[in-house]
Amino acid sequence: MGEAMIDTEMITKPLLPLRGLLVLPGMLVNVDVGREKSMAAVRAVMEGEKKIILTAQKDVNINDVTTADLFGWGVLAEVKQQLQLPSGAMRILVEGLARVQLREVTEVHQNDSNFFVGQGVIVPSVAGDGTEEEALRRLLLEAFEQWVLLTKKINAEVIQAFKAQPDTGKVADMMCGYLPISLEEKEKTLETAVVNERLRYLYELLTREQEIASVAKSISQQVHEQVEQNQKE
C-alpha cells in the first residue's frame, strides 16, 4: 500500500481532526469547525499561508481527541474561505492538495490556545504501467456511469468532468467523494499512493456499490408493485 516511498518534502503544519469526514487531494469541501482546539488550528493558519493538515479521526463519537485517535495519513489542504457562524463555530472551504503520511502529531500552546501540529512527508502519486492505467481508467469511468444511472444521485456533468481530467489518480480521489463508502475505505484510498493500485481498489468498491444499487432498485420496484396491487384489491 503506497510503499514506493521516494525522498519527499517534510512539512510541519497545524492539524485539524475531522469527524466523519475525509478529504482527498482535489476535493473542495465545506467543513464546520466547532471544537476549541480545531478553531485554534484554523486561526493559526489564517495568519500565514492558509495551509493546514486535515486528518480523519477513527471514531466519530470521540469529542476530546488525542493523537492516538487519528489515522496515520492526512491531506495537506488550503483554506479558501472562512466564515464565522452565529453559533460561534466557523465554516471553512478547504481544497485538498496532497497526501501526507504523518510522522508525529503534537499539541502546542499558542495565543492562549491549544491545537495539534502535524509533521509528515508529502507523498506524491506513483505512476505504474501506462496501458494498465488506461484500462483501469476506462473500467472505472464505465462503472461510475452505470452506478450514476442506477442511483440517479449525481448529474451527468460530474461524469464529463471526470472524463476530461487528465490525471487518472486525481479522478479516483475525486470519485471517492461521491461514493457512499465507509471512512475506512476512504482512508485506504488515501493511503494508496500507487495510482494503479488505487484505481483497482476503487473499481472493486464501485462494482460492489453497483450490485447494491441494482438490488435496491429491484426491491424498490417489487415493493412499489405490491403496494399498487394491495391498493387495487
Salt bridges, closest charged atoms under 4 A:
ASP32 OD1 - ARG91 NE 2.62
GLU36 OE2 - ARG43 NH2 2.87
GLU49 OE2 - LYS13 NZ 2.25
ASP64 OD1 - LYS37 NZ 3.76
GLU78 OE1 - LYS80 NZ 3.74
GLU95 OE1 - LYS80 NZ 3.29
GLU107 OE1 - LYS37 NZ 3.32
GLU132 OE2 - ARG200 NH2 2.74
GLU134 OE2 - ARG138 NE 2.91
GLU145 OE1 - LYS163 NZ 3.24
ASP173 OD1 - ARG99 NH2 2.75
ASP173 OD2 - ARG198 NH1 3.21
GLU185 OE2 - ARG208 NH1 2.66
GLU209 OE2 - ARG208 NH2 2.88
GLU228 OE2 - HIS224 NE2 3.60
